[in-house]
Every structure is written in C-alpha cells, then in structure tokens.
C-alpha cells in the first residue's frame, strides 16, 4: 500500500505530465495551422516577432517539448520545427 507522500508525488507527477502534453498539443497544433497558412513545412510555437522575448519563448518551448515532438514525428503526426526567421534581410 503506497504511503500518503508517495500518492501525492504520483498525483503531482501525473498532473505535470498532463499539463506538459496538453501544452504541447495546443501550441504545436496552433503552430501547424499557422504553418499551413504560410505553406511552410516547419512550425513555430508562437507567431514570429522580432523580439528577444519571442526568441527566448520559442527556444524554451523547442527544448522543453523536444521529446514530445520526436514522438509526434515518429508516429507520423508531427512536423519539424522551423529555424529562426532571418530578420532584416533587405
């Protein structure tokens, strides 16, 4: 019989996993829809902006969601992530 602390750890772990997977699903599918509009094979988790905040958020999501993206692509449902946009190319 698991102790109360073990049960609490399992509940918190399950909650974090659900949030992680749910966040990935929502952000990646929104990114896929945006990529479809741009006829792009890759996607961004957030709409590109030429700001440090966007670059940081995009990089963090890319790292945090990398394992889920690998699984998503291996089962044929996912896409690769786009490289950073090349701003200021005039």
N, C-alpha and C positions, 0 to 999 in steps of 0.2 A: 504494500500500500504506500503510494507516494506521500511524502510529508507535505505540509501546507506550503513551505517555501519552494519545494520542487514544483508543486502545482502552479504556484504564482509565476515561477520562471517559465514554465511551459505556456501559460496563458499570455504572458508578455511577449514571448518569442513568437507565438502564433499571430498575435496582433501586429507585431512589427513586420513579419513576413507578408501578411495580408496587405498592409499599407505599402510595402515595397513593390509587390506585384501589381497592386491596383494603380499606384502612381505611374509605374512603367507603362501599363496598358493604356491609361488615359493619355499620358504625354506622347507616347510613341504613335498611337493611332491618330491623334490630332496632327502630329508631325507628318504622318503618312498622307493624310488628307491634303495638307498644305503642299507636300512634295508632288502630289498628283496634279494640283493646280499649276505648278511650275514645270511639269513634265520632267521631274528630277528622279533619279534612281535612289538617291540617298535622302536623308531627312534630318531635320533639326528638332530638338525637343521644344524649343521656343522659337517664335518668329525672329529672324535675324535683325539685330540692331547693332550699329557701330558704337557700342559702349563697352566699358570694362565689366559692368555688371552682367551684360548678356554673355560675354566671353567666359566669365567665371561660372555662371549658372550652367551654361552649355557644357563646359568642361567637367564640372562636377557630376552632372547627370550622365554624361558619357562614361565616366569612371564608375559611378555607383550602379548604373544599370547595365554595364558591360556583360556580366554573366547572363542576365535575362535576355539581352539582345542576341548573344551567341546561341542560346537555346531556341529563341524565336526564329532565327535564321536557319538553324539546323533542321527544324521541323517544317520549313518552307513557308512560314507566315511572316517573317520579318524582313527588314531591309538593313543595309549598312548605313552607317552614319555619314553625313557629309563632312568634308573638310571645312575649315573656317572660310567664310567668304573673303574674297580679295577686294577689300575696300579701297577706294581712292585710285582706281585704275582709270585714269582719264586720258 
